[in-house]
Amino acid sequence: MDILLYLPGDDLARWYAACAHYLPHARLRLWQEGDDDAADYALVWRPPAALLRARRGLRAIFNLGAGVDSILALESQHAGTLPEGVPLIRLDDAGMAQQMIDYVCHAVLHFFRRSDDYQRQQAAGVWQPLPAHRREDFVIGVMGLGRLGASVAAGLRPFGFAVRGWSRSLRNLEGVQCYAGQDQFDAFLQGCKVLVNLLPHTAQTQDILNQRTFAQLAHPAYLINVARGAHLVEADLLAAIEQGHIAGAALDVFREEPLPASHPFWQEPRIRITPHVSALTLPEDSIAQIAAKIAALARGEAVAGTVDLQRGY
Ligand SMILES: NC(=O)c1ccc[n+]([C@@H]2O[C@H](COP(=O)([O-])OP(=O)(O)OC[C@H]3O[C@@H](n4cnc5c(N)ncnc54)[C@H](OP(=O)(O)O)[C@@H]3O)[C@@H](O)[C@H]2O)c1
């Protein structure tokens, strides 16, 4: 079995070791410009169009992440980039859900315990106890209830917060008040104190974190964006912070990454910035999952995480 690997700037030795362990019979090669030799599978993260174009012999393309927006963008820029009839399969949790739970719970507790205010007070040398937030006021809304969003919603429950969730089709999650579709979007938003975004980036979800969305939340509210930078209208967030409508934001993803040094977010003390690390792709978990899916495909079985190209995720 021939496998093409493409992973810009990653820890290649760890990927090779994971492949040697979980796919011991595979011949692995790192794709380079001009390589159009046959391969059975491609394991890729943000590949160039040239890697995928005309690769009809592939049995599947495995995306080494949960979001497939960058691969689908290639197809919309150059139609025909994705070889017809070849399934595109994304990572399904593969160790990312627990990282998302950690990141989001940490950010929620940071805001709930007023650590943001105390950090600013410390920087100014101020000793001033502040009134505690009321737990019952901290309604948390999770946008996207897929692999990661549903796990995060469940991970928040033990802290005693009221948790809501919103998805395209109605989900039924224990202890989570679920809403679905555009019709129920406003009802979902109304009164949320913390908005957590775990949607995929599609034509329908682009720019969804905007002034209109912020206006429906509790006043003031907090934003946690761990999905994609393209979901957020950055100027609207800065305006909402300026107006006191958003009291704090934890952002892991940005429209331009790395976030440019001149970007106003760096200067805004109410925004916490991390460099797209809320859920890293773990080589061992990912390759173990891909090896199991390759075996399932060989048996003619359907595999979870197969992307619906029309839906865009
Ligand atoms: N920052 C990071 O490090 C990092 C790491 C991994 C992933 N991510 C991001 O997290 C995203 C989510 O990953 P996942 O594995 O949880 O995806 P997933 O399993 O595909 O779940 C997507 C969820 O979003 C919902 N959804 C999609 N379009 C919608 C719409 N128009 N309106 C309402 N709900 C909609 C889906 O609804 P249905 O349930 O009805 O299908 C589903 O509940 C990824 O796409 C990626 O962008 C970020």
The ligand as an SDF file (V2000), in Angstrom:
LIG
                    3D

 48 52  0  0  0  0  0  0  0  0999 V2000
   -8.9130   25.5000   16.7430 N   0  0  0  0  0  0  0  0  0  0  0  0
   -8.5710   24.2520   16.5650 C   0  0  0  0  0  0  0  0  0  0  0  0
   -7.4840   23.8380   16.9710 O   0  0  0  0  0  0  0  0  0  0  0  0
   -9.5450   23.2930   15.9260 C   0  0  0  0  0  0  0  0  0  0  0  0
   -9.2750   21.9110   15.9750 C   0  0  0  0  0  0  0  0  0  0  0  0
  -10.1980   21.0420   15.4410 C   0  0  0  0  0  0  0  0  0  0  0  0
  -11.3640   21.5190   14.8330 C   0  0  0  0  0  0  0  0  0  0  0  0
  -11.5950   22.8550   14.8030 N   0  0  0  0  0  0  0  0  0  0  0  0
  -12.8430   23.3540   14.1870 C   0  0  0  0  0  0  0  0  0  0  0  0
  -13.9620   22.7500   14.8270 O   0  0  0  0  0  0  0  0  0  0  0  0
  -14.9390   22.4600   13.8460 C   0  0  0  0  0  0  0  0  0  0  0  0
  -15.9260   21.4370   14.3600 C   0  0  0  0  0  0  0  0  0  0  0  0
  -15.3410   20.1500   14.3930 O   0  0  0  0  0  0  0  0  0  0  0  0
  -16.2360   18.8370   14.6380 P   0  0  0  0  0  0  0  0  0  0  0  0
  -15.3410   17.6640   14.4980 O   0  0  0  0  0  0  0  0  0  0  0  0
  -17.0350   18.9820   15.8890 O   0  0  0  0  0  0  0  0  0  0  0  0
  -17.2480   18.9460   13.3840 O   0  0  0  0  0  0  0  0  0  0  0  0
  -18.5810   18.1100   13.0900 P   0  0  0  0  0  0  0  0  0  0  0  0
  -18.5720   16.8330   13.8590 O   0  0  0  0  0  0  0  0  0  0  0  0
  -18.7220   18.0720   11.6080 O   0  0  0  0  0  0  0  0  0  0  0  0
  -19.7550   19.0120   13.7130 O   0  0  0  0  0  0  0  0  0  0  0  0
  -20.1990   20.1900   13.1230 C   0  0  0  0  0  0  0  0  0  0  0  0
  -21.4230   20.6760   13.8830 C   0  0  0  0  0  0  0  0  0  0  0  0
  -21.7970   21.9610   13.3690 O   0  0  0  0  0  0  0  0  0  0  0  0
  -23.1800   21.9130   12.9830 C   0  0  0  0  0  0  0  0  0  0  0  0
  -23.4300   22.7900   11.8300 N   0  0  0  0  0  0  0  0  0  0  0  0
  -22.8320   22.7680   10.6020 C   0  0  0  0  0  0  0  0  0  0  0  0
  -23.3560   23.7180    9.8080 N   0  0  0  0  0  0  0  0  0  0  0  0
  -24.2960   24.3570   10.5460 C   0  0  0  0  0  0  0  0  0  0  0  0
  -25.1790   25.4180   10.2820 C   0  0  0  0  0  0  0  0  0  0  0  0
  -25.2210   26.0310    9.0790 N   0  0  0  0  0  0  0  0  0  0  0  0
  -26.0150   25.8110   11.2660 N   0  0  0  0  0  0  0  0  0  0  0  0
  -26.0290   25.1970   12.4660 C   0  0  0  0  0  0  0  0  0  0  0  0
  -25.1840   24.1640   12.7920 N   0  0  0  0  0  0  0  0  0  0  0  0
  -24.3560   23.7580   11.8300 C   0  0  0  0  0  0  0  0  0  0  0  0
  -23.4440   20.4700   12.6180 C   0  0  0  0  0  0  0  0  0  0  0  0
  -24.8410   20.2170   12.6530 O   0  0  0  0  0  0  0  0  0  0  0  0
  -25.4300   18.7210   12.4330 P   0  0  0  0  0  0  0  0  0  0  0  0
  -25.1730   18.0190   13.7590 O   0  0  0  0  0  0  0  0  0  0  0  0
  -26.8610   18.9300   12.1640 O   0  0  0  0  0  0  0  0  0  0  0  0
  -24.6480   18.1320   11.2880 O   0  0  0  0  0  0  0  0  0  0  0  0
  -22.6360   19.7510   13.7190 C   0  0  0  0  0  0  0  0  0  0  0  0
  -23.3820   19.6900   14.9060 O   0  0  0  0  0  0  0  0  0  0  0  0
  -14.1110   22.0450   12.6390 C   0  0  0  0  0  0  0  0  0  0  0  0
  -14.8380   22.1720   11.4370 O   0  0  0  0  0  0  0  0  0  0  0  0
  -12.9310   22.9960   12.6960 C   0  0  0  0  0  0  0  0  0  0  0  0
  -13.2020   24.1600   11.9510 O   0  0  0  0  0  0  0  0  0  0  0  0
  -10.7210   23.7470   15.3300 C   0  0  0  0  0  0  0  0  0  0  0  0
  1  2  1  0
  2  3  2  0
  2  4  1  0
  4  5  1  0
  4 48  2  0
  5  6  2  0
  6  7  1  0
  7  8  2  0
  8  9  1  0
  8 48  1  0
  9 10  1  0
  9 46  1  0
 10 11  1  0
 11 12  1  0
 11 44  1  0
 12 13  1  0
 13 14  1  0
 14 15  2  0
 14 16  1  0
 14 17  1  0
 17 18  1  0
 18 19  2  0
 18 20  1  0
 18 21  1  0
 21 22  1  0
 22 23  1  0
 23 24  1  0
 23 42  1  0
 24 25  1  0
 25 26  1  0
 25 36  1  0
 26 27  1  0
 26 35  1  0
 27 28  2  0
 28 29  1  0
 29 30  1  0
 29 35  2  0
 30 31  1  0
 30 32  2  0
 32 33  1  0
 33 34  2  0
 34 35  1  0
 36 37  1  0
 36 42  1  0
 37 38  1  0
 38 39  2  0
 38 40  1  0
 38 41  1  0
 42 43  1  0
 44 45  1  0
 44 46  1  0
 46 47  1  0
M  CHG  2   8   1  16  -1
M  END
$$$$
